[in-house]
Amino acid sequence: MITDSPGGGEIRSRTRVYEGRLFHFDDATVAYEGEELNRQWVVHPGSVSVLALDEQDRVVVLQQYRAPVDAHCWELPAGCLDVPGEDGLATAKRELAEETDLTAAEWSTLVDASATSGSSDEIFRVYLATGLAPAASNYERTGEEAHMTVTRVPFADLLDAVLNLRVLDGATQLGVLALDARRRRGLSPLPAEAPRVI
């Protein structure tokens, strides 16, 4: 069976080169297979995205400005694991309510992924949320979020957008492709609390 496995290296030294509000940058010496390797990576708390699917097979998506790529990107509701003591599922529920004013009755897991394992320790999970209903939220949207568009699109249309290179966000791409693959193979999503492989 193909599966990622943890461990294999030993961090001999590690220095925080830059400390940001949410993300940091570390420089480390890692002992691996008889060599000492110098590596740098972004330290990230992890994140979640939510593929919220309604009874008409429409996905809740939002479009917001993303400064690093200087573009208005279509994405699933998402957020970082930046609240102490809050697990991934709780973060997903909070983000769905804050960004879309929705709640969901059923939650499951579609996919886990490393954003870019060679340069960041970020791991994200895409949840599937169904049984959608309006939710009251006191969250005040500021910055880019104050100007984002929230809408629902047919799942087939979003899949077409992903396959035709019209959606840049990786978590959105993976979530859509994972749900499509599970449907094609007759597989149910995994439990919301499914453990991560690493």
N, C-alpha and C positions, 0 to 999 in steps of 0.2 A: 504494500500500500504506500502511495506517495503521500508524505506528510512532513511539514516543517518540524524541526526539532530544536529545542532551546539549548543554549550553551555551546562550548567549544573553544571559547577564548577567555583570556583573563586580563582584565583591565589593570595595568600596572600603575598608571598615573592618569589623572583627569583634571583638566583646568577649565573653569568657566571663563571663556573669552569675552562673552557678551551676555548680559542679563537684560532681557526685555520685559515688557509688561506681561506678556503671555508666553512668548517663545524665547529660547536661549540658544547659545552656541557654545559647544564644548570642543576642546582639543584633548585627545587621549592617546596614550601609548597602550597598545593591546598585544599581549603575547598570544601567538597562534601558530601551531605546528612548527615550533622551534624558531620562529621569527618574532621580532618586535616590530609592529606596524604602527605608524603614526596616522591617526584618522581623526577627522572632524565631522561633527554632525549637528543638526538642529535638534534641540530637545523640545518636545511637544507633548502636551498632556493627553493627546488622543482626541478623537471626535466621533460624532455620530451623525447619520443622515436618516431621514424618514421618507420612505416611499408610501405615501398616504393614498390609498386607493378607495374610491367610493363605489356605491352599488351599481353605477353605470360604467364601471371599468375606466374611470377617469383618474388621472394622477394629479395631486395638488403640487403645483410647481410655483416657484417665485423667480422673478428676475430682479437682480440688483447689481449695482456697480461694484466692480472688483478692481481696486487701484493697482495691485501688482501686475495685472494683465491689461489694464486700462480698457475694460470692456464691460458691457452690461450682459451678465451671464444668466442663463436659465439654470436653476438648480432645484434640488429637493430641499425642503426645510432641513436645517443642519445647525450644529454648534459644537463647540469644544467642551471637553470634560474639565471645566475650569472652576467648578463649584466644589469645595472640599466636602468629602463624604457623600457626594452624589454619584450613584452608579450610572452606567450607560443608559439603561432603560429609563430611569428617572430623568436624565438629561434629555433624552429623545422626546419624552412626553412634555417636558417643559418647553423645549424648543418648538414643538408642533403648536402648542397653545400660544406661545409668544409671537411666533411668526405668521400664523394662519388663523388664529382664534378658533381652533378645532381641537377636539379630543377624539380618542379612538377606543373602541371597546376591546379589540383583539390586537395583540402584538406578537410578532415572530421575527426571526432573523433571516435575512437573505444572504448576506455575505460579510466577511471580514477581509480587510486588506491593509497592506502597508502602503503608505502614500508613496514613498520612494526609499526602500530599505538601505540603499547605499549612502544616503545623506541625511536621513531623518529617522527618528525613532517613533514617529507618529503611526499609530494603528487606528483605523476607523472601522466602524460597523454600520451597515445599512439595515435598518429595521423595515419590516412591512407592517403597516398600520391599517386596519379595516374597521368597519362599524363606526364611521365618522359621524360626529355630531358637533354642533356649535358649542364653543367654550367661552366663558367670560374670562378675559385677561386684562389685568391692570398694567401690563407691560408697556412702557413708553418707548416707542421706536425712535431712535435718533440716528444721525449720520446717514449712511447709505440705506439703512433699514427704513428710515422715514420716507424714502422715495421708491421703495420696491413695489413691484406689481405682483399680486398673488392671483392665480387663476387655476382652472382645472382643464386638463387636456386629455383626450382619449389615449389610453396606453399605447395603442398601435401607432398613433401619431408621434408620441415621444420616442418610441422604439425606432421609427423611421428617422427622426431627427438625430438620434445617436448613431445609427448605421450610416447616415449620410453626412457625418462630420459637422453637424450644425450645433452640437452641444459640447462644450469644452470640459465641464466639471467632471472629474474622474469618479467621484462617489455616485453621481447621478448616472453616469454611463454604466458603472458596475452594478448598481441596483437594478436598473432596467434590464440589462443583459442577464443578470442572475434570475430575475423573475421570469423572463421569457424562456430561459433554459429549463427552469424547473417546470414550467407549464408544458413545454414540449416533451419533457421526459416523464411527466406525470408524478413529479416529486412535490411533496409538501414543503413549505418553508420549515426551518429549524426552530426550536423553542426560543423565545426571547432571551432566556437566560443561558443559552448554549455557551459552554466555556470556549475561550480562545485557545488556539493551538500553541501560541507562544505569548 
